[in-house]
Amino acid sequence: MEVIVSDPAKEYVNAHGGAVYVRAHTHRCCSGSLTMLDIWTKPPKGADHFVTAPSDDIDVKFAGGFSGQPEQLLIELRGIFRQRLVAFWDGCYFKV
């Protein structure tokens, strides 16, 4: 897995502890399922199940579960008034 972190996201993560936790979770609906990514700067419950993802910039922990892992994990900072981190699975908000 290649991890790409934008410069604003690096600054945000470093100001909030230097580590980020990304977890894939599946939503089911009438037409199938959709795998989305949650992201935190503080360890969530079950953080011992996360594995270290290769990144030179920040400490990235990832838990893909049954979804596996993306070829590319992109982490960006979004928002003007309420800044938040977002993670993309191979460039998408969800696993395709």
Secondary structure, DSSP 8 states (H G I E B T S, - for coil): -EEEE-HHHHHHHHHTTSEEEEEEEEEEETTEEEEEEEEESS--TTGGG-EEE--SSSEEEEE-GGG---SEEEEEEE-SSS-EEEEEETTBSEE-
